């Protein structure tokens, strides 16, 4: 029972029905046309989906994690470069923190002023 766009339909099934009709529910999930949401005492506790969909989901998850790690690495490199530049300028930590706070305050005021205009 797929939607017009071919996307799987979410179907909620009580755990007792899954126990009684496991083979049927398994075939429905395997078909890729339905995502079976198993409920226990009225609460969703498990999702059943085809192995192909699960593998695609895990590939997407893994890619997002790799992308996140790459962004963190780039941030660390940028932070290190900024730290080196600050040392070259001879700024103390207190001077840097004050400059950051002044900049933060100025940006806040600029943004806030735009909203009130």
Protein Blocks (a to p, Z undefined) as FASTA:
>chain_A
ZZfkopacdddddfklmmmmmmmmmmmmmnopaccdddeehiafbdcddfklmmmmmmmm
mmmmmmmmmmmmmmmmmmmmmmmmmmmnopafklmmmmmmmmmmmmmmmmmmmmmZZ
